[in-house]
Amino acid sequence: MTNFIKYKNYLATINFSPEDEVFFGKIFGIDDVVTFEGTSVEEVKNAFHEAVDDYLITCQELNKKPQKSYKGTFNVRVPVTLHKEAAFIATQKSITLNEFIKAAIAYAVKHEGDIDFA
């Protein structure tokens, strides 16, 4: 089971270990590895909040950017037919394939709740 929680614009993955009877998590979207744990939902939430707050204080003390820096480029592998269809639509709209993909991602982010990602 994997779930997510948010605090101060930070997202964390939350997992449960039945063997250890503990919830554990990791902050997403930062360059460092920051983990936390708790034996109840309340404990793991509090541990996450404390981990974020401590991380932000440490970054400030070290004069370091707390957020992960994204370059804005990444490789995407898609089926050949999807690549072809996207290129056709981009051509018909007189835009580049890159512009089409940016628009598609922006749409998906804005309408994330309406999209079936299964």
N, C-alpha and C positions, 0 to 999 in steps of 0.2 A: 504494500500500500504506500503510495506517495501522494503527498499533498503539499500545498504551498500556503505561506502566510506572508503578509506584508506589514512593514513598519517603516515610517520615514522614507518612503520611496525605495525601500529595499525589499527584495523578494528572497524567500528562503524555501528550500525543499525540506519537507518534514517526512521522516520515515519512522517506522516502529519496528523494534527488534523484539519478537516474542521470547526469544531465548534469554535476553537480558532484561526483559520487561521495562524497556526504556524507549522514549522518543528521542530522536537525534536529528539534527539538521545542519545545513550548510548555507551560508549567505551566497546568493547568486549575483553575478554582475560586478564583481570586484576582482582585482588582480591577485589578492591575497587569499589564503585559505582560512576562513573563520568558521568554526563549528560550535555547536552548543547541544545541550541535552537536558532532559527532564523526565521524571517518572509519571507526570500527569500532563494533561493539556495545558493547564494553568502554568505549571513549572516550565514547560518547553517554550511557551509564549514569553514568559518573563525572562528566560535565559536568552531568547532571541533578541528581545528588546535591549537587554544588558549587553549582549555581544555587539549589536549595532552601535549603541552609545559608546562603548569602549573603543570600538574600531574607529569611530569618528574622532574621538579624543586623541587616540594614538596618531591618526593621520595628521591631525592639526599640529600635534607636538613635533612630528617629523617633517612638517611642511610638505605633505604628500597629498596628491589628488586621491580622494577615496573611491571614486567611481572607476570602473574599468573603462579604458579608452578603446572605443571601437573604431576601426579604420574606415568602415563604410564600404568595404569590398569583401566579397566572399564568393566561393564557387558553389554553383547549384547544379546538381545533376537531375535531369528530367528525362522522361521517355522521348524518343525521337519524334513521335507524332505530336506530343505536347509542344516541343520546341518548334516544330514546323507550324503548328496552328498559331502559336504566340507570334512567331515572325510574320505570318500572313496578316494577322490583326494589326500588328505594329505598322506594317507597310501600308495597309489600307487607311490607317489613321495618320499617316505621314509622320510617324515618330520612330525613334530607334527602338530596338528590342530592349535596351537598357531602360529607356523611359517607360516602356510598357510594363516591365517587371517592377520598377519602382512604384508605378501606379497600382499594380496588382497587390503588392505588399502593403502599401498604404491603405488600400481598401480592406484587405484582410485584417489589418491591425484595428481599423476603425469599426469593423463589423465582426470582430472575433467571436462574439456570442451567437451570431447567425450562421456560422460556417461549421459544417460537419467535417472534422479533421480525422475521422476514422478511416 
